[in-house]
Amino acid sequence: METALYLIPVTLGDTPHERVLPEYNREVVRGIRHFIVENLRTARRFLKRADPAIDIDALHFSELNKHTPPEAVAAMLSPLAEGQPVGVLSEAGCRWPIRERTWWPWRSARDCGSCPSSGRRPSC
């Protein structure tokens, strides 16, 4: 699998994964061992529903949320430097890559810009 930072949307509710997640997404999830997540519990639950055969205990999870200090992000991304893919499980449901009220330490709300498809500013 290619070394990259994969953004993986988490389904909301009890919608069957096969109805909303393409098989390609499940293949990507199977090839990743390091995940950056907003909530550990819901991330583990999502992964187990997406692929019941996945060995959750063999995976490494890092929580990134509004309480995460900015200096902790570099360690979360260190597997990329070692040639390993990393998955970011997003529960936001946002169509834009960076949210207006972002907690991503390297971006601020004014850097966010407009959505290329609609030209609107994000409001999520």
Secondary structure, DSSP 8 states (H G I E B T S, - for coil): ----EEEEE---TT--HHHHS-HHHHHHHHT--EEEES-HHHHHHHHHHH-TT--GGGSEEEE-STTS-GGGHHHHHHHHHTT--EEEEE-S--SSSS-TT---TT--GGG----TTT------
